[in-house]
Amino acid sequence: MLVFADFNEIHRWDFLKTISNS
């Protein structure tokens, strides 16, 4: 569960980063 949460958090950051880059 913890690993999944971490992965989800990282994915979210990546998504926000992509939008910001755009």
BELMO-V643742 format. One record per helix or strand of 3 or more residues. SS is the DSSP state (alpha for helix, beta for strand). FROM is the first residue (numbers start at 1). TO is the last residue. Records with the same first field share a line. If there is no record, write none. Layout:
BEGIN
SS = FROM-TO, FROM-TO
END
This chain:
BEGIN
alpha = 2-21
END
